[in-house]
């Protein structure tokens, strides 16, 4: 995608400004893809080169590099128009990199971060230990389907279990990733608007996405606990851990739930005439 086309798309009024900054990246389940600039850019690249969606493929990284390059060009152009100097001295760059390393280190060592990573490992361990459970569940559903027992719908139950598994898999790592972003941005100074009031903090937006991932994961684990024949205590331990993780994040980001994500929370901006 050339620079001019990217600028034209960025100014298209049908797109909700910043909606992609605080989403869960699950485009297949999102009702706002038609109003998301990031999705439009990705879809166009996919049509031209399907390999650009494969993280293992060079085309994926080439596309990502191209997006970054063009975004930087837009930022520099906008800064020049506003009379802002983006050039940093070698000393300033060195200090900035040192500060970034510190923030990444502190984010990874935060108690909530460690708990979120522990959840990643708990999920892996649970599925490794319960392979037979899914085999037994499949046999049970097949028997129910063949017997056509009244009051039972094995197809619906199978669909619910599959949906729960997809939700757990989608958010397993994302909870930690979004939390890392929130913690990394947490000590940034507030950006003030023209009236001197602070804009909503980016860290609160990322923390909210992490909390939403926890909420949906709790629902999914609850569904598995209802439908699977595995001992419920094995899932109960995961649910307790997620509940404690949620409290840690809420304590670290008390304003996260009040953060209004563009498009997703509150009134949906109507497209304006271009």
SEDO-31571 format. One line per 10 residues: number of its first residue (from 1); for each residue y, x negated, z of N, C-alpha, C. Coordinates in steps of 0.05 Angstrom, whole numbers, plus 32768, in hexadecimal, padded with zeros to 4 digits. Layout:
BEGIN
NUM) Y:X:Z:Y:X:Z:Y:X:Z ~ ... .
This chain:
BEGIN
1) 7FE8:7FEF:8000:8000:8000:8000:8019:7FEE:8000 ~ 802C:7FF4:7FED:8043:7FE3:7FEC:8058:7FEB:8001 ~ 806A:7FD9:8006:807E:7FDC:801B:808F:7FF5:8017 ~ 8098:7FFA:7FFF:80A9:8011:7FF9:809A:802B:7FFF ~ 8080:802D:7FF7:8071:8045:7FFC:806D:804A:801A ~ 8068:8034:8028:8065:8036:8045:807E:8041:8052 ~ 8096:8038:8049:80AF:8042:8054:80B3:805F:804E ~ 80AC:8067:8035:80AF:8083:802D:809D:8095:803E ~ 8084:808C:8043:8072:809B:8054:807C:809D:8071 ~ 8087:8087:807B:8091:8087:8096:80A8:809A:809A .
11) 80B7:80A0:8084:80CD:80B3:8086:80C6:80CF:807E ~ 80AC:80D4:8079:80A3:80EF:8071:80A4:8101:8089 ~ 80B3:8117:8088:80B7:8129:809F:809E:8139:80A7 ~ 808A:8139:8096:8071:8148:809E:8061:8139:80B3 ~ 8066:811F:80B6:8057:810F:80C9:8065:8112:80E5 ~ 8055:8115:80FA:805F:8116:8115:8064:80F9:811F ~ 807C:80F3:8125:8083:80D7:812C:8074:80CE:8145 ~ 8065:80B8:8142:8057:80AB:8158:803E:80B9:8162 ~ 8034:80CD:8153:801D:80DC:815D:8004:80C9:8160 ~ 8003:80B5:814F:7FEC:80A3:8150:7FED:808F:8166 .
21) 8003:808D:8175:8005:807A:818A:7FF5:8082:81A3 ~ 7FF1:809B:81A7:7FE4:80A5:81BF:7FCD:80B8:81B9 ~ 7FBD:80B2:81A5:7FA6:80C3:819E:7F8D:80B3:81A5 ~ 7F76:80C0:81A2:7F5D:80B2:81A8:7F4F:80A7:8190 ~ 7F5C:80A8:8179:7F53:809C:8160:7F3A:80AA:8155 ~ 7F34:80C2:815F:7F1D:80D1:8155:7F27:80E4:813F ~ 7F2C:80D9:8128:7F39:80E9:8112:7F27:8101:810A ~ 7F0D:80FD:810B:7EFB:8112:8102:7EFD:812B:8113 ~ 7F07:8129:812B:7F0A:8140:813D:7F27:8147:8142 ~ 7F39:813C:8133:7F56:8140:8138:7F61:8155:8124 .
31) 7F71:8167:812F:7F7D:817D:811F:7F98:8174:8113 ~ 7FA0:815C:8119:7FBB:8153:810F:7FB9:813D:80FA ~ 7FA2:8139:80EE:7FA0:8124:80DA:7FB4:8127:80C3 ~ 7FB9:8140:80BB:7FCC:8144:80A5:7FE8:813D:80AC ~ 7FEE:8139:80C6:8009:8133:80CE:800B:8118:80DC ~ 7FF7:8107:80D6:7FF6:80EC:80E2:7FF9:80D7:80CD ~ 800E:80C7:80CF:8014:80B2:80BC:7FFD:809D:80BC ~ 7FF3:8096:80D3:7FDD:8082:80D4:7FC5:808C:80C5 ~ 7FBE:80A5:80C8:7FA7:80B0:80BA:7FAC:80B1:809C ~ 7FC4:80B8:8094:7FCA:80B9:8077:7FC8:809D:806B .
41) 7FD2:8089:8079:7FD0:806D:806F:7FB3:8064:806D ~ 7FA4:806A:8082:7F88:8062:8082:7F78:8070:806D ~ 7F7D:808A:8069:7F6E:8099:8055:7F73:808F:8039 ~ 7F8C:8088:8034:7F93:807D:8019:7F85:8063:8014 ~ 7F84:8052:8028:7F76:8038:8026:7F58:803D:8022 ~ 7F4D:8051:8031:7F30:8056:802F:7F28:805F:8013 ~ 7F39:8070:8006:7F33:8079:7FEB:7F33:8062:7FD7 ~ 7F45:804F:7FDC:7F47:8039:7FCA:7F30:8024:7FD0 ~ 7F29:8021:7FE9:7F15:800D:7FF0:7F06:8017:800A ~ 7EEF:8025:8007:7EE1:802F:801F:7EDA:8019:8033 .
51) 7ED7:8000:8029:7ED0:7FEA:803B:7EE5:7FE4:8050 ~ 7EFE:7FEE:804B:7F14:7FE9:805E:7F10:7FF8:8078 ~ 7EFC:800A:807A:7EF6:8018:8093:7EE2:8009:80A4 ~ 7ED4:7FF5:8098:7EBF:7FE7:80A5:7ECA:7FCE:80B3 ~ 7EC9:7FCE:80CE:7ED4:7FB9:80DE:7EC7:7F9E:80D8 ~ 7EAE:7F9F:80CE:7E9F:7F87:80C8:7EA6:7F7B:80AC ~ 7EB6:7F8A:809D:7EBD:7F83:8082:7ED8:7F75:8080 ~ 7EDA:7F61:806F:7EF4:7F53:806C:7F0A:7F66:8063 ~ 7F03:7F7B:8054:7F17:7F8E:804A:7F25:7F9C:8061 ~ 7F17:7FA1:8077:7F22:7FAE:808F:7F39:7F9C:809A .
61) 7F33:7F83:809D:7F47:7F70:80A9:7F5E:7F6B:8096 ~ 7F58:7F6B:807C:7F6D:7F67:8069:7F81:7F7F:806A ~ 7F76:7F97:806C:7F86:7FAF:806E:7F97:7FAF:8087 ~ 7F8A:7FA7:809E:7F99:7FA6:80B7:7FAF:7F91:80B6 ~ 7FA9:7F7B:80AA:7FBE:7F66:80A7:7FD5:7F70:8096 ~ 7FCF:7F7E:8081:7FE4:7F89:806F:7FF5:7F9D:807E ~ 7FE9:7FAE:808E:7FF8:7FC2:809D:800B:7FB4:80B1 ~ 8001:7FA0:80BF:8012:7F91:80D2:8029:7F83:80C3 ~ 8023:7F77:80AD:8038:7F69:809E:804E:7F7C:8095 ~ 8046:7F93:808B:805A:7FA6:8081:806A:7FB3:8098 .
71) 805C:7FB7:80AF:8069:7FC2:80C6:807E:7FAE:80D1 ~ 8077:7F94:80D1:808B:7F80:80DA:80A3:7F7F:80C7 ~ 809D:7F82:80AD:80B4:7F83:809A:80C7:7F9A:80A0 ~ 80BB:7FB2:80A6:80CB:7FC9:80AC:80DB:7FC4:80C6 ~ 80CF:7FB8:80DA:80DD:7FB3:80F3:80F4:7F9F:80EE ~ 80EF:7F8A:80DF:8104:7F77:80D9:811B:7F83:80CA ~ 8114:7F94:80B7:8129:7FA1:80A7:813A:7FB3:80B8 ~ 812D:7FC3:80CA:813B:7FD5:80DC:814C:7FC5:80F0 ~ 8141:7FAF:80FA:8150:7F9F:810D:8169:7F93:8100 ~ 8166:7F8A:80E7:817D:7F7E:80D8:8193:7F92:80D5 .
81) 818B:7FAC:80CF:819F:7FC1:80CB:81AE:7FC6:80E5 ~ 81A0:7FC2:80FC:81AC:7FC7:8116:81BA:7FAE:8122 ~ 81B8:7F98:8113:81C4:7F80:811D:81B5:7F73:8133 ~ 819A:7F77:8134:818A:7F6B:8149:817C:7F52:813F ~ 817D:7F3D:814E:8170:7F24:8147:8154:7F22:8153 ~ 8140:7F22:8142:8125:7F21:814B:8119:7F05:814D ~ 8128:7EF2:8145:811E:7ED6:8146:811E:7ECC:8162 ~ 8108:7EBF:816A:8105:7EB3:8185:8103:7E95:8182 ~ 810E:7E87:8196:810C:7E6A:8196:80F0:7E62:819E ~ 80E8:7E49:8198:80CD:7E40:81A0:80C8:7E43:81BE .
91) 80DD:7E3E:81CE:80DA:7E41:81EB:80D5:7E5E:81F3 ~ 80E4:7E70:81E5:80E1:7E8D:81EB:80C5:7E96:81E3 ~ 80BC:7E8D:81CC:80A1:7E95:81C2:808C:7E8B:81D6 ~ 808E:7E72:81DF:807B:7E67:81F2:807B:7E77:820C ~ 8092:7E7E:8216:8094:7E8E:822F:8089:7EAA:822B ~ 808E:7EB6:8213:8083:7ED0:820D:8065:7ECF:820C ~ 8059:7EBB:81FF:803C:7EB9:81FE:8030:7EB5:8219 ~ 803D:7EA6:822A:8034:7EA1:8245:8034:7EBC:8255 ~ 8049:7ECB:8251:804B:7EE5:825F:8036:7EF8:8256 ~ 8030:7EF8:823B:801C:7F0A:8230:8000:7F03:823B .
101) 7FFA:7EE9:823E:7FE0:7EE1:8249:7FDE:7EEA:8266 ~ 7FF4:7EE8:8275:7FF3:7EF1:8290:7FEE:7F0F:8292 ~ 7FFB:7F1F:8280:7FF7:7F3B:8281:7FDB:7F43:827A ~ 7FCF:7F36:8266:7FB4:7F3C:825E:7FA1:7F35:8275 ~ 7FA6:7F1F:8282:7F94:7F17:8299:7F97:7F2B:82B0 ~ 7FAF:7F33:82B6:7FB3:7F47:82CC:7FA7:7F62:82C5 ~ 7FA9:7F6A:82AC:7F9E:7F84:82A3:7F80:7F84:82A6 ~ 7F73:7F6E:829E:7F56:7F6D:82A0:7F4C:7F6C:82BD ~ 7F5C:7F61:82CF:7F54:7F5E:82EB:7F5D:7F76:82FC ~ 7F6C:7F89:82F1:7F74:7FA0:8301:7F5C:7FB0:830A .
111) 7F5C:7FBA:8322:7F44:7FC9:832C:7F3C:7FE0:831A ~ 7F4F:7FEE:830E:7F48:8004:82FC:7F3B:7FF9:82E3 ~ 7F45:7FE3:82DA:7F3A:7FD6:82C2:7F1D:7FCE:82C7 ~ 7F18:7FC2:82DD:7EFD:7FB9:82E4:7EEA:7FD1:82E6 ~ 7EF5:7FE7:82F2:7EE4:7FFF:82F4:7EDF:800C:82D9 ~ 7EF2:800B:82C7:7EEE:8015:82AC:7ED9:8005:829D ~ 7EDA:7FEA:82A0:7EC6:7FD9:8293:7EAA:7FDE:829F ~ 7EA9:7FE2:82B9:7E90:7FE8:82C6:7E84:8002:82BB ~ 7E95:8015:82B4:7E8B:802E:82A8:7E7E:8028:828D ~ 7E89:8016:827D:7E7E:800E:8264:7E61:8004:8268 .
121) 7E5D:7FF3:827C:7E43:7FE8:8282:7E30:7FFE:828D ~ 7E3B:8010:829D:7E2A:8026:82A8:7E1F:8037:8291 ~ 7E2F:803D:827D:7E26:804D:8267:7E10:803F:8258 ~ 7E14:8025:8252:7DFF:8016:8244:7DE5:8016:8254 ~ 7DE7:8012:826E:7DCF:8011:827F:7DC1:802C:8280 ~ 7DD1:8041:8281:7DC5:805C:8283:7DB5:8063:826A ~ 7DC0:805D:8253:7DB2:8063:823A:7D99:8051:8236 ~ 7D9B:8038:8240:7D84:8026:823E:7D6D:8030:824F ~ 7D74:803C:8266:7D60:8044:827A:7D55:8060:8274 ~ 7D62:806F:8262:7D5A:808B:825E:7D52:8092:8241 .
131) 7D47:807E:8234:7D3E:8083:8218:7D29:8099:8217 ~ 7D16:8098:822B:7D01:80AC:822B:7D0B:80C8:8230 ~ 7D22:80CA:823E:7D2D:80E5:8243:7D34:80F3:8229 ~ 7D3F:80E5:8216:7D47:80F1:81FD:7D2F:80F8:81EC ~ 7D1A:80E8:81EE:7D01:80EF:81E0:7CF4:8108:81EC ~ 7CF5:810B:8206:7CEA:8123:8213:7CFB:813B:820C ~ 7D16:8137:820B:7D28:814D:8204:7D22:8157:81E8 ~ 7D1E:8144:81D6:7D18:814C:81BA:7CFE:815C:81B8 ~ 7CEA:8153:81C7:7CD0:8162:81C8:7CD4:817E:81D3 ~ 7CE4:817F:81E9:7CE8:8199:81F6:7CF7:81AD:81E3 .
141) 7D0B:81A3:81D5:7D19:81B4:81C2:7D08:81BC:81AA ~ 7CF7:81AA:81A1:7CE5:81B1:818B:7CD1:81C7:8193 ~ 7CC7:81C4:81AC:7CB4:81D9:81B6:7CC3:81F4:81B8 ~ 7CDB:81F4:81C3:7CEA:820D:81C5:7CF0:8219:81AA ~ 7CF6:8208:8197:7CFC:8212:817C:7CE4:821F:816F ~ 7CCC:8213:8173:7CB4:821E:8167:7CAB:8237:8175 ~ 7CAF:8239:818E:7CA6:8250:819E:7CB9:8268:819B ~ 7CD2:8262:8192:7CE6:8277:818F:7CE8:8289:81A8 ~ 7CEC:827B:81BE:7CEE:828A:81D7:7D08:829A:81D9 ~ 7D07:82B3:81E2:7D1F:82C3:81E4:7D33:82B7:81F9 .
151) 7D4C:82B9:81F2:7D61:82AF:8204:7D66:8292:8203 ~ 7D58:8284:81F1:7D5B:8267:81EE:7D65:8261:81D1 ~ 7D77:824D:81D0:7D81:8245:81B6:7D80:8226:81B5 ~ 7D68:821B:81AE:7D65:81FE:81AE:7D78:81F0:819B ~ 7D7F:81FC:8185:7D91:81EF:8172:7DAD:81EC:817E ~ 7DB6:8200:818C:7DD0:81FF:819A:7DCF:81EA:81B0 ~ 7DB9:81E9:81BF:7DB7:81D6:81D4:7DB7:81B9:81C9 ~ 7DA8:81B5:81B3:7DA8:819B:81A7:7DC3:8192:819D ~ 7DD2:81A5:8192:7DED:81A0:8189:7E00:8198:81A0 ~ 7DFD:81A6:81B7:7E0D:81A0:81CE:7E07:8184:81D9 .
161) 7DED:817D:81DA:7DE5:8163:81E3:7DF0:814D:81D1 ~ 7DEE:8152:81B6:7DF8:813E:81A3:7E16:813A:81A6 ~ 7E24:8151:81AA:7E41:814F:81AD:7E48:813F:81C6 ~ 7E3A:8144:81DB:7E3F:8135:81F4:7E3B:8117:81F0 ~ 7E26:8110:81E2:7E20:80F4:81DD:7E36:80E7:81CC ~ 7E40:80F6:81B8:7E55:80EB:81A7:7E6F:80E7:81B7 ~ 7E75:80F9:81C9:7E8D:80F6:81DA:7E8A:80DE:81EC ~ 7E73:80DB:81F9:7E6F:80C5:820B:7E72:80AA:81FC ~ 7E65:80A9:81E4:7E67:8091:81D4:7E83:808A:81CB ~ 7E92:809F:81C4:7EAD:809A:81BA:7EC0:808F:81CF .
171) 7EBE:809A:81E7:7ED1:8092:81FC:7EC7:807B:820E ~ 7EAE:8074:820B:7EA2:805F:821D:7EB4:8046:821F ~ 7EBB:803B:8208:7ECC:8023:8208:7EEA:802A:8207 ~ 7EF0:8041:81FC:7F0D:8047:81F8:7F1C:804B:8212 ~ 7F0E:8055:8226:7F1B:8059:8240:7F26:803E:824A ~ 7F15:8029:8247:7F1D:800E:8250:7F33:8003:823E ~ 7F30:8007:8223:7F44:7FFC:8210:7F5F:8008:8215 ~ 7F61:8022:8217:7F7B:802F:821C:7F87:8027:8237 ~ 7F76:8024:824B:7F7F:801C:8265:7F8B:7FFF:8264 ~ 7F7E:7FEE:8254:7F88:7FD3:8251:7FA5:7FD3:8245 .
181) 7FA8:7FE4:8231:7FC3:7FE6:8224:7FD7:7FF0:8239 ~ 7FCF:8004:8249:7FE1:800F:825D:7FE9:7FFA:8271 ~ 7FD6:7FEC:827B:7FDB:7FD7:8290:7FEC:7FC0:8285 ~ 7FE7:7FBA:826C:7FF5:7FA4:825F:8013:7FAA:825C ~ 8018:7FC4:8257:8034:7FCD:8253:8042:7FD6:826C ~ 8034:7FD6:8282:803E:7FE4:829A:8058:7FD8:82A5 ~ 805B:7FBE:82A4:8072:7FB2:82B0:8089:7FAE:829D ~ 8087:7FBA:8285:809D:7FB8:8272:80B5:7FC8:827C ~ 80CD:7FBE:8277:80E5:7FCB:8280:80E9:7FE6:8271 ~ 80F4:7FF9:827E:80F9:8013:8272:810D:8010:825A .
191) 8107:801F:8245:811A:8020:822E:812B:8039:8232 ~ 8145:8035:8231:8158:804B:8236:8162:8058:821D ~ 8166:8072:821E:8172:8080:8207:8190:807E:8207 ~ 819D:808C:81F5:81BB:808A:81F3:81C9:8094:820C ~ 81BB:80A5:821B:81C7:80AF:8234:81C0:809F:824D ~ 81B2:8088:8248:81AB:8077:825E:8192:8080:826D ~ 8184:8094:8262:816B:809D:826F:8153:808F:8263 ~ 813F:8088:8274:8128:807A:8269:8116:808C:8258 ~ 810C:8080:8242:80F8:808E:8232:80DE:808F:8241 ~ 80CC:80A2:823A:80B1:80A1:8247:80A4:8086:8243 .
201) 8096:807C:8257:808B:8062:8255:8071:8062:8244 ~ 806F:804E:8233:8058:804B:8221:803E:8048:8232 ~ 8041:803A:8248:8029:8036:8259:801E:8051:8264 ~ 8030:8064:826A:8027:807E:8273:8018:808D:825D ~ 8021:808A:8244:8014:8097:822E:7FF8:808C:822A ~ 7FF5:8072:822B:7FDA:8066:8228:7FC8:806D:823F ~ 7FD3:806E:8257:7FC3:8075:826F:7FBA:8092:826C ~ 7FCB:80A4:8261:7FC3:80BF:825E:7FAC:80C2:824A ~ 7FAC:80B2:8235:7F95:80B3:8222:7F7B:80AA:8230 ~ 7F7E:8096:8241:7F67:808D:8250:7F5C:80A3:8263 .
211) 7F6F:80B1:8270:7F67:80C7:8282:7F5A:80DE:8273 ~ 7F64:80E4:825B:7F58:80F9:824B:7F3C:80F1:8242 ~ 7F38:80D7:823D:7F1D:80CE:8236:7F0A:80D1:824D ~ 7F14:80CC:8266:7F03:80D0:827D:7EFC:80ED:8281 ~ 7F10:80FF:827D:7F0B:811B:8280:7EF6:8125:826D ~ 7EF8:811D:8254:7EE4:8126:8240:7EC9:8119:8245 ~ 7EC9:8101:824F:7EAF:80F4:8255:7EA2:8102:826D ~ 7EB1:810A:8281:7EA6:8119:8297:7E99:8133:828E ~ 7EA7:8141:827C:7E9C:815A:8271:7E82:8154:8262 ~ 7E81:813F:8253:7E6A:8138:8243:7E52:8131:8255 .
221) 7E57:8120:8269:7E42:8119:827C:7E38:8132:828B ~ 7E4A:8144:8291:7E42:815D:829E:7E30:816D:828D ~ 7E35:816E:8273:7E24:817C:8260:7E08:8170:825F ~ 7E07:8155:825E:7DED:8148:825E:7DDD:814E:8277 ~ 7DEB:814F:828D:7DDE:8154:82A7:7DD2:8170:82A8 ~ 7DDF:8183:8299:7DD4:819E:8299:7DBC:81A0:8286 ~ 7DBD:8192:8270:7DA8:8196:825B:7D91:8183:825B ~ 7D95:816B:8265:7D7F:8157:8265:7D6D:8159:827D ~ 7D55:814F:827A:7D41:8151:828F:7D42:8138:82A1 ~ 7D55:8126:829C:7D57:810E:82AC:7D60:8115:82C9 .
231) 7D58:8105:82DD:7D62:810B:82F8:7D80:810B:82F9 ~ 7D8B:8120:8305:7DA8:8124:8304:7DB8:810F:8313 ~ 7DAA:8101:8326:7DB8:80EC:8335:7DC2:80D5:8324 ~ 7DB3:80D0:830E:7DBA:80B9:82FD:7DD5:80BF:82EF ~ 7DDA:80D8:82E8:7DF3:80DF:82DC:7E08:80E4:82F1 ~ 7E00:80ED:8308:7E13:80F3:831D:7E22:80D9:8325 ~ 7E14:80C3:8326:7E21:80AA:832C:7E37:80A2:8318 ~ 7E32:80A8:82FF:7E46:80A3:82EA:7E5E:80B5:82EE ~ 7E59:80CE:82F4:7E6F:80E2:82F8:7E80:80DA:830F ~ 7E74:80D1:8325:7E83:80C8:833C:7E94:80B0:8335 .
241) 7E89:809D:8326:7E98:8086:831E:7EB0:808D:830D ~ 7EAC:80A0:82FA:7EC2:80A9:82E9:7ED8:80B6:82F9 ~ 7ED0:80C6:830D:7EE3:80D3:831E:7EF4:80BF:832D ~ 7EE7:80AA:8337:7EF6:8096:8346:7F08:8086:8333 ~ 7EFF:8081:831B:7F0F:8073:8307:7F28:8083:8300 ~ 7F24:809D:82FD:7F3B:80AE:82F7:7F50:80AD:830D ~ 7F48:80AD:8326:7F5B:80AB:833C:7F69:8090:833C ~ 7F5B:807B:8335:7F68:8060:8334:7F7E:8060:831F ~ 7F78:806B:8308:7F8C:806C:82F2:7FA3:807D:82F9 ~ 7F9E:8094:8306:7FB4:80A6:830E:7FC5:8098:8323 .
251) 7FB9:8088:8334:7FC9:807A:8348:7FDB:8064:833C ~ 7FD0:8057:8328:7FDF:8042:831A:7FF4:804D:8308 ~ 7FEF:8065:82FD:8002:8071:82EA:8007:808E:82F2 ~ 8017:8092:8307:801B:80AD:8312:8029:80C0:82FE ~ 8036:80B6:82EA:8044:80C7:82D7:8035:80CB:82BD ~ 801C:80C0:82BC:800D:80C1:82A3:8008:80DE:8299 ~ 8000:80EF:82AB:7FF8:810A:82A3:8010:811A:8299 ~ 8028:8112:82A1:8041:8120:8299:804B:8116:827E ~ 803F:8100:8274:8048:80F5:825B:8042:8108:8244 ~ 8056:810D:8233:8053:8120:821D:804D:8110:8203 .
261) 8035:8112:81FA:802D:8104:81E1:8037:8114:81C9 ~ 8044:8107:81B6:804E:8115:819E:8038:8124:8190 ~ 803D:813E:818C:802A:814F:817E:8014:815B:818F ~ 8009:814B:81A1:7FF2:8155:81B1:7FFB:8165:81C9 ~ 8011:815E:81D5:801A:816C:81ED:8035:817A:81E8 ~ 8038:8192:81F2:8051:81A0:81EE:8053:81AC:81D2 ~ 806A:81B4:81CA:806F:81C1:81B0:8068:81AD:8199 ~ 805C:81B7:8184:8056:81A6:816D:806E:81A7:815A ~ 8079:818F:8154:8090:818E:8142:808A:819A:8127 ~ 809B:81AC:811E:8096:81B8:8103:809F:81A5:80ED .
271) 8090:81A4:80D7:8099:8193:80C1:80B5:819C:80B7 ~ 80C6:8189:80B1:80E0:818F:80A6:80E1:818A:8089 ~ 80F4:8196:807C:80F6:8191:805F:8100:8175:805A ~ 80F2:8168:8047:80F9:814D:8041:810F:814C:802C .
